[in-house]
């Protein structure tokens, strides 16, 4: 979003130079790709390589700069993950407060009269969509824990009495009722009802170990859109 009219700020950073909280927010998160980097951290920490894989059109130098910028203003932080001291990026508590902004942008963007929703998505986007569009089923209050592996990433989804209670990325030692393995394009097509679950299971692009009916209920809780 940064324009050529922006003026240089501290440490050479570009700024709108407006005494306005909206302009100040855009100074911090308004650069191209910045919000998408934040989007990819909403379900948990990621390594630099994971962010590159999730945002393949984002060049490495720009990604590195966005990470530095977002860390400098306190939206995200770096930490080392033992035992190999792998560097992880995660949102700060203040960074997680952008969640309502994403909700508003999602609703507004889906109502666009001119721009179709097309192009690639990331694995996190599939689960962020599940979290956003899941409709509680008080008339069918099932409970189940799902461990879903999409290529290089693993996600944990928990439903209790028909309510979606948790969606997070990462391995966990806790047991799950259902194990699902697929690729993110297949799972997205099933959750969006573009493809029947049974078809994906039949051709092997989606495998289920455990309660298949619990997977049917999860898919059924996400209405077509």
Secondary structure by P-SEA (a helix, b strand, c coil): ccccccccccccccccccccaaaaaaacccccaaaaaaaaaccccccaaaaaaacccccaaaaaaaaaaaaaaccbbbbbccccccbbbbbccccccaaaaaaaaaaaaaacccccccccccaaaaaaaaaaccccccccccccccccccccbbbbbbbccccccccccccccccccbbbbbcaaaaaaaaaccccaaaaaaaccccccccaaaaaaaaaacccc
